[in-house]
Amino acid sequence: MPHAPCDTLIHSAHLVVDRGRELPGGWIALTGGRVAAVGAADEPTPEAAERIDAGGRLVTPGLINTHHHMYQNLTRAYAPAINGSLFDWLTALYPVWPRGSAARASPPPSARAPT
């Protein structure tokens, strides 16, 4: 059965749809920012306004990362924390991370109300 046309088609992906259901070379069709259909590599794809070749990359439709520490990514190469154990890494970076949070939480001087 042919699929309805979609806005975006991501193809040639290692698609993980659900626990126990992986589609190597699979595709995902998006319409209005929502998943409209998924398919295996050997299934016909719908027509699409935009086609994106995933090049075998992992695609996990519907996965929303609700817990991510972006600041940890930004401090990966912090010299005192490189080549140590997990404990060394944590103790070197714990004092650094709050400074990043404080900088984000505090508006710049030009945005503060006069006193």
C-alpha distances in whole Angstrom, upper triangle without the diagonal:
4,7,10,13,15,19,19,17,19,18,20,22,23,21,22,20,22,25,24,21,21,19,21,20,17,16,16,15,18,18,22,23,20,18,14,12,13,12,14,15,13,10,9,11,10,13,16,20,21,20,23,23,24,26,25,27,26,24,24,22,24,27,30,33,36,39,40,43,43,47,46,44,47,50,49,51,54,57,59,55,54,55,56,55,52,55,57,54,54,57,57,55,55,58,56,53,55,56,53,52,55,55,51,53,56,56,58,61,60,58,60,62,66,68
4,7,9,12,16,16,14,17,16,19,20,22,20,22,20,23,26,25,22,21,19,21,19,16,14,14,13,15,15,19,20,19,16,13,11,12,11,14,15,13,10,7,8,7,10,13,16,18,17,20,21,22,24,24,25,25,23,23,21,23,26,29,32,35,38,38,42,41,45,45,43,45,48,47,49,52,55,57,54,53,54,55,54,51,55,56,53,53,56,56,53,54,57,54,51,53,54,51,50,53,53,49,51,54,53,55,59,58,55,58,60,64,66
4,6,9,12,13,12,14,14,17,18,20,18,20,18,21,24,24,20,20,18,20,18,15,12,11,9,12,12,15,17,15,13,9,8,10,10,13,14,14,10,8,7,5,8,10,14,15,15,17,19,20,22,22,23,23,20,20,18,20,23,26,29,31,34,35,38,38,42,42,40,42,45,44,47,49,52,54,51,50,51,52,51,49,52,53,50,50,53,53,50,51,53,51,48,50,51,47,47,50,49,46,47,50,50,52,55,54,52,54,56,60,63
4,6,10,12,12,15,16,19,20,22,20,22,20,23,26,26,23,23,20,22,20,17,14,12,9,11,10,13,15,14,12,9,9,12,13,16,17,17,14,11,9,6,7,9,12,14,15,17,20,21,24,24,25,24,21,21,19,20,24,26,29,31,34,35,38,38,41,42,40,42,45,44,47,50,53,55,52,51,52,53,52,50,53,54,50,50,54,54,50,51,53,51,48,49,50,47,46,49,48,45,46,49,48,50,53,52,50,52,54,58,61
4,7,9,9,13,14,18,19,22,20,22,20,24,27,28,24,23,21,22,20,17,14,12,9,9,8,12,14,13,12,9,10,13,14,17,18,18,15,12,9,5,5,6,8,11,12,15,17,19,22,23,23,23,20,21,18,20,23,25,28,31,34,34,37,36,40,41,38,40,43,43,45,48,51,53,50,49,51,52,51,49,52,53,49,49,53,52,49,50,52,49,46,48,49,45,44,47,46,43,45,47,46,48,51,50,48,51,52,56,59
4,6,7,11,13,16,17,20,18,20,18,22,25,26,23,22,19,21,19,16,12,10,6,6,5,8,10,10,10,8,9,11,13,17,17,18,16,13,10,7,6,5,7,8,10,12,15,17,20,21,21,21,18,18,15,17,20,22,25,27,30,31,34,32,36,37,35,36,40,39,42,44,47,49,47,46,47,49,48,46,48,49,46,46,49,49,45,46,48,46,43,44,45,41,41,44,42,39,41,43,43,44,48,46,44,47,49,52,55
4,7,10,13,17,17,20,18,21,19,23,26,28,24,23,21,22,20,17,13,11,8,6,5,7,8,10,10,10,12,14,16,19,19,21,18,16,12,10,9,5,5,6,9,11,14,16,19,21,20,20,17,18,15,17,20,21,24,26,29,29,32,30,34,35,32,34,37,37,39,42,45,47,45,44,46,47,47,44,47,48,44,44,47,47,43,44,46,43,40,42,42,39,38,41,40,36,38,41,39,41,44,43,41,44,46,49,52
4,7,10,13,14,17,15,18,17,21,24,25,22,20,18,19,16,14,10,8,6,5,7,9,9,10,10,10,11,12,14,16,16,19,17,15,11,10,9,6,6,5,6,7,11,12,16,17,17,17,14,15,13,15,18,19,22,24,27,27,29,28,31,32,30,31,35,34,36,39,42,44,42,41,42,44,44,41,44,45,41,41,45,44,41,42,44,41,38,40,40,37,36,39,38,35,37,40,39,40,43,42,40,43,46,49,52
4,6,10,11,14,13,16,15,19,22,23,19,17,15,15,13,11,7,6,5,6,9,12,11,11,10,10,9,9,11,13,13,15,13,12,8,8,8,6,8,6,5,6,8,10,13,14,14,15,12,14,12,15,17,19,22,25,27,27,30,28,32,32,30,32,35,34,36,39,42,44,41,40,42,43,43,40,44,44,41,41,45,44,41,42,44,42,39,41,42,38,38,41,40,37,39,42,41,42,46,45,43,46,48,52,55
4,7,7,10,10,13,13,17,20,21,17,15,13,13,10,8,5,5,7,8,12,14,13,13,11,12,11,9,10,12,11,14,14,13,10,11,11,9,11,9,6,5,6,6,10,11,10,11,9,11,11,14,15,18,20,23,25,25,27,26,29,30,27,29,32,31,33,36,39,41,38,37,38,40,39,37,40,41,38,38,42,41,38,39,42,39,36,39,39,36,36,39,38,35,37,40,40,41,45,44,42,45,48,51,54
4,5,9,9,13,14,17,20,20,17,14,11,10,7,6,4,7,9,11,15,18,16,16,13,14,12,10,9,9,8,11,11,11,8,11,12,11,13,11,7,6,5,6,8,9,10,11,10,13,13,16,18,20,22,26,27,27,29,28,32,31,28,31,34,32,34,37,40,42,39,38,38,40,40,38,41,42,39,39,43,42,40,41,44,41,38,41,42,38,38,42,41,38,40,43,43,44,48,47,46,48,51,55,57
4,7,9,12,14,18,20,19,16,13,10,8,4,6,6,9,12,15,18,21,19,19,16,17,15,12,10,9,7,11,12,12,11,14,15,15,17,14,10,9,6,5,6,5,8,10,10,13,14,18,19,21,23,27,28,27,29,28,32,31,28,31,33,31,33,36,39,41,38,36,37,38,38,36,40,41,37,38,42,41,39,41,43,41,38,41,42,39,39,42,41,39,42,44,44,45,49,49,47,50,53,56,59
4,5,9,11,15,17,16,13,10,8,6,5,5,6,8,12,14,18,20,18,17,15,16,14,11,10,9,9,13,13,14,13,15,17,16,18,15,12,10,8,5,6,5,5,6,6,10,11,15,15,18,19,23,24,24,26,25,29,28,25,28,30,28,30,34,36,38,35,33,34,35,35,33,37,37,34,35,39,38,36,37,40,38,35,38,39,36,36,40,39,36,39,42,42,43,47,47,45,48,51,54,56
4,7,10,12,14,13,11,7,6,4,5,6,8,10,14,16,20,22,20,19,16,18,15,12,11,10,10,13,14,16,15,18,20,19,22,19,16,13,11,8,9,5,6,5,6,9,11,14,14,17,18,22,23,23,25,25,28,27,24,28,30,27,30,33,35,37,34,32,32,34,33,31,34,36,33,33,37,37,34,36,39,37,34,37,39,35,36,39,39,36,39,42,42,44,48,48,46,48,51,55,57
4,6,9,11,11,8,6,5,6,7,6,7,8,12,14,17,20,17,16,13,14,12,9,9,9,10,13,13,15,14,16,19,18,21,18,16,14,12,10,11,9,8,6,5,6,8,11,12,15,17,20,22,22,25,25,28,27,25,28,30,29,31,34,37,38,35,34,34,35,34,32,35,36,33,34,37,37,35,36,39,37,34,37,38,35,35,39,38,36,38,41,42,43,47,47,45,47,50,54,56
4,6,8,8,6,4,6,8,11,9,10,10,14,15,19,21,18,16,13,15,13,10,11,11,13,16,16,18,17,19,22,21,23,21,19,17,16,13,15,12,11,7,6,5,7,10,10,13,15,18,20,20,23,24,27,26,24,28,30,28,31,34,36,37,34,33,33,34,32,30,33,35,32,32,36,36,34,34,38,36,33,35,37,34,34,38,38,35,37,40,41,43,47,47,45,47,50,53,55
4,7,8,6,6,8,11,12,10,10,10,13,14,17,19,17,14,11,13,11,8,10,11,14,16,15,17,16,18,21,20,23,21,19,18,18,15,17,15,14,11,8,6,6,8,9,13,15,18,20,21,25,25,29,28,27,30,32,31,34,36,39,40,37,36,36,37,35,32,35,37,34,34,38,38,36,36,39,38,35,37,39,36,35,39,39,36,37,41,42,44,47,48,45,47,50,53,55
4,6,5,7,10,13,15,13,14,13,16,17,20,22,19,16,13,15,14,11,13,14,17,19,18,21,20,21,24,24,26,25,23,21,21,19,20,18,16,13,11,8,9,10,10,13,15,18,20,21,25,26,29,28,27,31,32,31,34,37,39,40,36,36,36,36,34,31,34,36,34,33,37,38,35,35,39,38,34,36,39,36,35,38,39,36,37,41,42,44,48,49,46,48,50,54,55
4,6,8,11,14,17,16,17,17,20,21,24,25,23,20,17,19,17,15,16,16,19,21,21,23,23,25,28,27,30,28,26,24,24,21,22,19,18,14,13,11,12,12,12,15,16,19,20,21,25,26,30,28,27,31,32,31,34,36,39,39,35,35,35,34,32,30,32,35,32,32,36,37,34,35,38,37,34,36,39,36,35,39,40,37,38,42,43,46,49,50,48,49,52,55,57
4,6,10,12,16,15,17,17,20,22,25,27,25,22,19,20,18,15,15,14,17,19,19,22,22,25,28,28,31,29,26,25,24,21,22,18,18,15,15,13,14,15,15,18,20,22,23,25,28,29,32,31,30,33,35,33,36,38,40,41,37,36,36,36,34,31,34,37,34,34,38,39,37,37,41,40,37,39,42,39,38,42,43,40,42,45,47,49,53,53,51,52,55,59,60
4,7,10,13,11,13,14,17,19,22,24,22,19,16,17,14,11,11,11,13,15,15,18,18,21,24,24,27,25,23,22,21,18,19,16,16,13,12,11,12,14,14,18,20,22,24,25,28,29,33,31,30,33,35,33,36,39,41,42,38,37,37,38,36,33,36,39,36,36,40,40,38,39,42,41,38,40,42,40,39,43,43,40,42,45,46,48,52,53,50,52,55,58,60
4,6,9,8,11,12,16,18,21,24,22,19,16,17,14,11,10,9,11,14,14,17,17,20,23,23,25,23,21,19,18,15,16,12,12,10,10,10,11,14,14,18,19,22,24,24,27,28,31,30,28,32,33,31,34,37,39,40,37,35,35,36,34,32,35,37,35,35,39,39,37,38,41,40,37,39,41,38,38,42,42,39,41,45,45,47,51,52,49,51,54,58,59
4,6,5,8,10,14,17,20,23,21,19,15,16,13,9,7,5,7,10,11,14,14,17,20,20,23,21,18,17,15,13,14,11,12,10,10,11,12,15,16,19,21,24,26,26,29,29,33,31,29,33,35,33,35,38,40,42,38,37,37,38,37,35,38,40,37,37,41,41,39,40,43,41,39,41,43,40,40,43,43,41,43,46,46,48,52,52,50,52,55,59,61
4,5,9,12,15,18,22,25,23,21,18,19,16,12,10,7,7,10,12,15,15,18,20,20,23,21,17,16,13,11,11,8,9,9,10,12,14,17,17,21,22,26,27,27,29,29,32,31,29,32,34,31,33,37,39,40,37,35,35,37,36,34,37,39,36,37,40,40,38,40,43,41,38,41,43,40,40,43,43,41,43,46,47,48,52,52,50,53,56,59,61
4,7,10,14,17,20,23,21,20,17,18,15,11,9,7,5,8,10,12,12,15,17,17,20,18,14,13,10,9,9,6,9,10,10,13,14,18,19,22,23,27,28,28,30,30,33,32,29,32,34,32,34,38,40,42,39,37,37,38,38,36,40,41,38,39,42,42,40,41,44,42,39,42,43,40,40,44,43,41,43,46,47,48,52,52,50,53,55,59,61
4,7,10,14,17,20,19,17,14,14,11,7,6,4,5,8,8,10,10,13,15,15,18,16,13,12,11,10,11,9,10,10,9,11,12,15,17,20,22,25,27,27,30,29,33,32,30,32,35,33,35,38,41,43,40,38,38,40,39,37,40,41,38,39,43,42,40,41,44,42,39,42,43,40,40,43,43,40,42,45,46,47,51,51,49,51,54,58,60
4,7,10,13,17,15,14,11,11,8,6,5,6,7,10,9,10,7,10,12,12,15,13,10,10,9,9,11,10,11,11,9,11,10,14,16,19,21,24,26,26,29,29,32,32,29,32,35,33,36,39,41,43,40,39,39,41,40,38,41,42,39,39,43,43,40,41,44,42,39,41,42,39,39,42,41,39,41,44,44,45,49,49,47,49,52,55,58
4,7,10,13,12,10,7,8,6,4,7,9,10,13,11,11,9,9,12,11,13,12,10,10,11,10,13,13,13,12,9,10,8,11,13,16,19,22,25,25,28,27,31,31,29,31,34,33,35,38,41,43,40,39,40,41,40,38,41,42,39,39,42,42,39,40,43,40,37,39,41,37,37,40,39,36,38,41,41,43,47,46,44,47,49,53,55
4,7,10,10,8,6,5,5,6,9,12,13,15,12,11,8,7,9,8,11,10,9,10,12,13,16,16,16,15,12,13,10,12,15,18,21,23,26,26,30,29,33,33,31,33,36,35,38,40,43,45,42,42,43,44,43,41,44,45,41,41,45,44,41,42,45,42,39,41,42,38,38,41,40,37,39,42,41,43,47,46,44,46,49,52,55
4,7,6,5,5,5,7,9,12,15,17,19,16,15,12,10,11,9,10,10,10,11,14,14,18,18,17,16,13,13,10,11,14,16,19,22,25,25,28,27,31,31,29,31,35,34,37,39,42,44,42,41,42,43,43,40,43,44,40,40,44,43,40,41,43,40,37,39,40,36,35,39,38,34,36,39,38,40,44,43,40,43,45,49,51
4,5,5,6,6,9,12,15,18,20,21,18,17,14,11,11,9,10,11,12,14,17,18,21,22,21,20,16,16,13,14,17,18,21,23,26,27,30,29,33,34,32,34,37,37,39,42,45,47,44,44,45,46,46,43,46,47,43,43,46,46,42,43,45,42,39,40,41,38,37,40,39,35,37,39,39,40,44,43,40,43,45,48,51
4,6,8,9,12,15,18,22,23,25,22,21,17,15,15,12,12,13,15,16,19,20,23,24,23,22,18,18,14,14,17,17,21,22,25,26,29,28,32,33,31,33,36,36,39,41,45,46,44,44,46,46,46,43,45,46,43,42,45,45,41,41,43,41,38,39,39,36,35,37,36,33,34,37,36,38,41,40,37,40,41,45,48
4,7,9,12,14,17,21,22,24,22,21,18,16,16,13,13,13,14,14,18,17,21,22,20,19,15,14,11,11,14,14,17,19,22,22,25,24,28,29,28,29,33,33,35,38,41,43,40,40,42,43,42,39,41,42,39,38,41,41,38,38,40,37,34,35,36,33,31,34,33,30,31,34,33,35,39,38,35,38,40,43,46
4,6,9,11,15,18,20,23,20,19,16,15,16,14,15,14,15,16,18,18,21,21,20,18,14,13,9,9,12,13,16,18,22,23,26,25,29,30,29,31,34,34,37,39,42,44,41,41,42,43,42,39,41,43,39,38,42,42,38,38,41,39,35,36,38,34,33,36,35,32,33,36,36,38,41,40,38,40,42,46,48
4,6,8,11,15,17,19,17,16,14,13,15,13,15,14,14,15,17,16,19,19,18,16,12,11,7,8,12,13,17,19,22,23,27,26,30,31,29,31,34,34,37,39,42,44,41,40,42,42,41,38,41,43,39,39,42,42,39,39,42,40,36,38,39,36,35,38,37,34,35,38,38,40,44,43,41,43,45,49,51
4,7,11,14,17,18,15,14,12,10,12,12,14,14,14,15,18,18,21,20,20,18,15,14,11,11,15,17,21,23,26,27,30,30,34,34,33,35,38,37,40,43,46,47,44,44,45,46,45,42,45,46,43,42,46,46,43,43,45,43,40,41,43,39,38,41,41,37,39,42,42,44,47,46,44,46,48,52,54
4,7,11,13,14,11,11,9,9,12,12,15,15,14,15,16,16,19,18,18,17,14,13,10,12,15,18,21,24,27,28,31,31,35,35,33,36,38,37,40,43,46,47,44,44,44,45,44,42,44,46,43,42,46,46,43,44,46,44,41,43,44,41,40,43,43,39,41,44,44,46,49,49,46,49,51,55,57
4,7,10,12,9,10,9,10,13,13,16,16,14,14,15,14,16,15,15,14,11,11,9,12,14,18,21,23,26,27,30,30,34,33,31,34,37,36,38,41,44,46,42,41,42,43,42,39,42,44,41,41,44,44,42,42,45,43,40,42,43,40,39,43,42,39,41,44,44,46,50,50,47,50,52,56,58
4,7,8,6,8,7,10,13,14,18,17,15,15,14,14,16,14,15,14,12,13,12,15,17,21,23,26,29,29,32,32,36,35,33,36,39,37,40,43,45,47,44,42,43,44,43,40,44,45,42,42,46,46,43,44,47,45,42,44,46,43,42,46,45,42,44,47,47,49,53,53,50,53,55,59,61
4,5,5,8,9,12,16,17,20,19,16,16,14,14,15,13,14,14,13,14,14,17,19,22,25,28,30,30,33,33,37,36,33,36,39,37,39,42,45,46,43,42,42,43,42,40,43,45,42,42,46,46,43,45,48,46,43,45,47,43,43,47,46,44,46,49,49,51,54,54,52,55,57,61,63
4,6,8,9,12,15,16,19,18,15,14,12,12,12,11,14,14,14,16,16,20,21,24,26,30,32,31,34,34,37,36,34,36,39,37,39,42,44,46,43,41,41,43,42,40,44,45,42,43,47,46,44,45,48,46,44,46,47,44,44,48,47,44,47,50,50,51,55,55,53,56,58,62,64
4,7,9,13,16,17,21,20,17,17,16,16,16,15,17,18,17,19,19,22,24,28,30,33,35,35,38,37,41,40,37,40,43,41,43,46,48,50,47,45,45,47,46,44,47,49,46,46,50,50,48,49,52,50,47,50,51,48,48,51,51,48,50,53,53,55,59,58,56,59,62,65,67
4,6,10,13,15,19,18,16,17,16,16,17,16,19,18,17,18,18,21,23,26,29,32,34,35,38,37,41,40,38,41,43,41,44,47,49,51,48,46,47,48,47,45,48,50,47,47,51,51,48,49,52,50,47,50,51,48,47,51,50,47,49,52,52,54,58,57,55,58,60,64,66
4,7,10,12,16,16,14,16,15,17,18,18,20,20,18,20,19,22,24,27,30,33,36,36,39,38,42,41,39,41,44,42,45,48,50,52,49,48,48,50,49,47,50,52,48,49,53,52,50,51,53,51,48,51,52,48,48,51,51,48,50,53,52,54,57,57,55,57,60,63,66
4,7,9,12,12,10,12,13,14,16,16,18,18,16,18,16,19,22,25,28,31,33,33,36,35,39,39,36,39,42,40,42,45,48,50,47,46,47,48,47,45,49,50,46,47,50,50,47,48,51,48,46,48,49,45,45,48,47,44,46,49,49,50,54,53,51,54,56,60,62
4,6,10,11,10,13,14,16,18,19,20,20,18,19,17,20,23,25,28,31,34,34,37,36,39,40,37,39,42,41,44,47,49,52,49,47,48,50,49,47,50,51,48,48,52,51,48,49,52,49,46,48,49,45,45,48,47,44,46,49,48,49,53,52,50,53,55,58,61
4,7,9,9,12,14,17,19,20,21,22,20,21,19,22,24,26,29,32,35,35,38,36,40,40,38,40,43,42,44,47,50,52,49,48,49,51,51,48,52,52,49,49,53,52,49,50,52,49,47,49,49,45,45,48,47,44,46,48,47,49,52,51,49,52,54,58,60
4,5,6,10,12,15,18,19,20,20,18,20,17,20,22,24,27,30,32,32,35,33,37,37,35,36,40,39,41,44,47,49,47,46,47,49,48,46,49,50,46,46,50,49,46,47,49,46,44,45,46,42,42,45,43,40,42,45,44,45,48,47,45,48,50,54,57
4,7,10,13,16,19,21,21,22,20,21,19,21,24,25,27,30,33,32,35,33,36,37,34,36,39,39,41,43,46,49,46,46,47,49,49,47,50,50,46,46,50,49,46,47,49,46,43,45,45,41,41,44,42,39,41,43,42,43,46,45,43,46,48,52,55
4,7,10,13,15,18,18,19,17,19,17,19,22,23,25,28,30,29,32,30,33,34,31,32,36,35,37,40,43,45,43,42,44,45,45,43,46,47,43,43,47,45,42,44,46,42,40,42,42,38,38,41,39,36,39,41,40,41,44,43,41,44,47,50,53
4,7,10,12,14,15,16,15,17,16,19,21,22,24,28,30,29,31,29,33,33,30,32,35,34,36,39,42,44,42,40,42,44,44,42,45,45,42,42,46,44,41,43,45,42,40,42,42,38,39,42,40,37,40,42,41,42,46,45,43,46,49,52,55
4,6,9,11,11,13,12,15,14,17,19,20,22,25,27,26,28,26,29,30,27,28,32,30,32,35,38,40,38,37,38,40,40,38,41,41,38,39,42,41,38,40,42,39,36,39,39,35,36,39,37,35,37,40,39,40,44,43,41,44,47,50,53
4,5,8,9,12,11,15,15,19,19,21,23,26,28,26,28,27,30,30,26,28,31,30,31,35,37,40,37,35,36,38,38,37,40,41,37,38,42,40,38,40,42,39,37,39,40,36,37,40,39,36,39,41,41,42,45,45,44,47,49,53,55
4,6,5,8,8,12,13,16,17,19,20,23,25,23,25,24,27,27,23,26,28,27,28,32,34,37,34,32,33,35,35,33,37,37,34,35,38,37,35,36,39,36,34,37,37,34,34,38,36,34,37,39,39,40,44,44,42,45,48,51,54
4,6,9,11,14,16,20,19,22,22,26,27,25,27,26,29,28,24,27,29,27,28,32,34,37,34,32,32,35,35,33,37,37,34,35,39,38,35,37,40,37,35,38,39,35,36,40,38,36,39,42,42,42,46,46,45,48,51,54,56
4,7,9,12,15,18,18,20,21,25,25,24,26,25,28,27,24,27,29,27,28,32,34,36,33,31,31,33,33,32,35,36,33,34,37,37,35,36,39,37,35,38,39,35,36,40,39,37,39,42,42,43,47,47,46,48,52,55,57
4,6,10,13,16,15,17,17,21,22,20,22,21,25,23,21,23,26,23,25,29,31,33,30,28,29,31,30,29,32,33,30,31,34,33,31,33,36,33,31,34,35,32,32,36,35,33,36,38,39,40,44,44,42,45,48,51,53
4,7,10,13,12,14,15,18,19,18,21,20,23,22,20,23,25,23,25,29,31,33,29,28,29,30,29,27,31,32,28,29,33,32,30,31,34,32,30,33,34,31,31,35,34,32,34,37,38,39,43,43,42,44,47,50,52
4,6,9,9,12,13,17,18,18,21,20,24,23,21,24,26,25,27,30,33,35,31,30,31,32,31,29,32,33,30,30,34,34,31,32,35,33,30,33,34,31,31,34,34,31,33,36,37,38,42,42,41,43,46,49,51
4,6,6,9,11,14,16,16,20,20,23,23,21,24,26,25,28,31,33,35,31,31,32,32,31,28,31,33,30,30,33,33,31,31,34,32,29,32,33,30,30,33,33,30,32,35,36,38,42,42,40,42,45,48,50
4,6,9,11,14,17,18,21,21,25,25,23,26,29,28,31,33,36,37,34,34,35,35,34,31,34,36,33,32,36,36,33,33,36,34,31,33,34,31,30,34,34,31,32,36,36,38,42,42,39,41,44,48,50
4,6,10,12,15,16,20,20,24,24,23,26,28,28,31,33,36,37,34,34,35,36,34,31,34,35,32,31,35,35,32,32,35,33,30,31,33,30,29,32,32,29,30,34,34,36,40,40,38,40,42,46,47
4,6,9,12,13,17,17,21,21,20,23,25,24,28,30,33,34,31,31,32,32,30,27,30,32,28,28,31,32,28,29,31,30,26,28,30,27,26,30,30,27,28,32,32,35,38,39,36,38,41,44,46
4,6,9,10,14,15,18,19,18,21,23,23,27,28,32,32,29,30,31,31,30,27,29,30,27,26,29,30,26,26,29,27,24,25,27,24,23,26,26,23,24,28,29,31,35,35,33,34,37,40,42
4,6,7,10,12,15,15,15,18,20,20,23,25,28,29,26,26,28,28,26,23,25,27,23,22,26,26,23,23,25,24,20,22,24,21,20,23,24,21,22,26,27,29,33,34,31,33,35,39,40
4,6,10,12,15,15,16,18,20,21,24,25,29,29,26,27,29,28,27,23,25,27,23,22,25,25,22,21,24,23,19,20,22,20,18,21,22,19,20,24,25,28,31,32,30,31,33,37,38
4,7,10,12,12,13,16,17,18,21,22,25,25,22,24,25,25,23,20,21,23,20,18,21,22,19,18,21,19,16,17,20,17,16,19,20,18,19,22,24,27,30,32,29,30,33,36,37
4,6,9,9,9,12,14,14,18,19,22,23,20,21,23,22,21,18,20,21,18,16,19,20,16,16,19,17,14,15,18,15,14,18,18,16,18,21,23,25,29,30,28,29,32,35,37
4,5,5,7,9,10,11,15,15,19,19,17,18,20,20,19,16,17,18,15,13,16,16,13,13,15,13,10,12,14,12,11,15,16,14,16,19,21,23,26,28,26,27,31,34,35
4,5,5,7,9,10,14,14,18,19,17,18,20,21,21,18,19,20,16,15,18,17,13,14,16,13,10,13,14,11,11,15,14,13,15,18,20,21,25,26,25,26,29,32,34
4,5,5,6,9,12,12,15,16,14,16,19,19,19,17,18,17,14,13,15,14,10,11,13,10,7,10,10,7,9,12,12,11,14,16,18,19,23,25,24,25,28,31,32
4,5,5,6,10,10,14,14,11,13,16,15,16,13,15,14,11,10,13,12,9,10,12,10,8,11,12,10,12,15,15,15,17,20,22,23,26,28,27,28,32,34,35
4,6,5,9,10,14,15,13,13,16,16,17,15,17,16,13,13,16,14,11,14,15,13,11,14,15,12,14,17,17,16,19,21,23,24,27,29,28,29,33,36,37
4,6,8,9,12,14,13,13,17,17,19,17,18,17,14,14,16,14,11,13,14,11,10,13,13,10,12,15,14,14,17,19,21,21,24,26,25,27,31,33,35
4,6,5,9,10,9,10,14,14,16,14,15,14,10,11,13,10,8,11,12,8,8,12,12,10,13,15,15,15,18,20,22,22,25,27,27,28,32,34,35
4,6,9,10,8,8,11,12,13,12,14,13,9,11,13,11,9,13,14,12,11,15,15,14,16,19,19,19,22,24,26,26,29,31,31,32,36,38,39
4,6,9,8,7,10,12,14,14,16,14,11,13,15,12,11,14,15,13,13,17,17,15,18,21,20,21,24,25,27,27,30,32,32,33,37,39,40
4,6,6,7,10,11,14,14,15,12,9,11,12,9,8,12,12,10,11,15,14,13,17,19,18,19,22,23,25,25,28,30,30,31,35,37,38
4,5,5,9,10,13,14,15,12,10,13,13,9,10,14,14,12,14,18,17,17,20,22,21,23,26,27,29,28,31,33,33,34,38,39,40
4,6,9,8,11,12,12,9,8,11,10,6,8,12,12,11,14,17,16,17,20,21,21,23,26,27,29,29,31,34,34,35,38,40,40
4,7,6,9,9,10,6,5,8,8,6,7,10,12,11,13,16,16,16,19,21,21,23,25,26,29,29,32,34,34,35,38,40,41
4,6,9,10,12,9,7,11,12,9,10,14,15,14,16,19,19,19,22,24,24,25,28,29,31,32,34,37,37,37,41,43,44
4,7,9,11,9,8,12,13,12,13,16,18,17,19,22,23,23,25,27,27,29,31,33,35,35,38,40,40,41,45,47,47
4,7,8,5,6,10,10,10,12,14,16,16,18,21,22,22,24,26,27,28,30,32,35,35,38,40,40,41,44,46,46
4,5,5,6,9,10,11,12,14,17,17,18,21,23,23,24,27,28,29,30,33,35,36,39,42,41,42,45,47,47
4,5,5,6,9,10,11,12,15,16,16,19,21,21,22,24,26,26,28,30,33,34,37,40,39,39,42,45,45
4,5,5,6,8,10,10,13,15,15,18,20,20,21,24,25,26,27,30,33,34,36,39,39,38,42,44,44
4,6,5,6,9,10,12,13,15,17,19,20,21,23,24,26,27,29,32,33,35,38,38,38,41,43,43
4,6,5,6,9,11,11,12,15,16,17,18,21,22,23,25,27,29,30,33,36,35,35,39,41,41
4,5,5,6,9,10,10,13,15,15,16,19,20,21,22,25,28,29,31,34,33,33,37,39,39
4,6,5,7,9,11,13,14,16,17,19,20,22,23,25,28,29,31,34,34,33,37,38,38
4,6,7,8,10,12,13,14,16,18,19,21,22,24,27,27,29,32,32,32,36,37,37
4,5,5,6,9,10,11,13,15,16,17,19,21,24,24,27,30,29,29,33,35,35
4,5,6,7,10,11,12,13,15,16,17,19,23,24,26,29,28,28,31,33,33
4,6,6,7,10,11,12,14,16,16,18,21,22,24,27,27,26,29,31,31
4,6,6,7,9,10,11,13,15,16,19,20,22,25,25,25,28,30,30
4,5,5,7,9,10,11,13,15,18,19,22,24,23,24,27,29,30
4,5,5,6,8,10,10,12,15,17,19,22,21,21,24,26,26
4,5,5,6,9,10,11,14,14,17,20,19,19,22,24,25
4,5,5,6,9,10,13,14,17,19,18,19,22,25,26
4,5,5,6,9,12,14,17,19,18,18,21,23,24
4,5,5,6,9,11,14,17,15,15,18,20,21
4,6,5,8,9,12,14,13,14,17,19,21
4,6,7,9,13,14,13,14,17,20,21
4,6,10,12,14,12,12,15,18,19
4,6,9,11,10,9,12,15,16
4,6,8,6,7,10,13,15
4,5,5,7,11,12,15
4,5,5,9,10,12
4,6,8,9,13
4,7,9,12
4,6,9
4,6
4
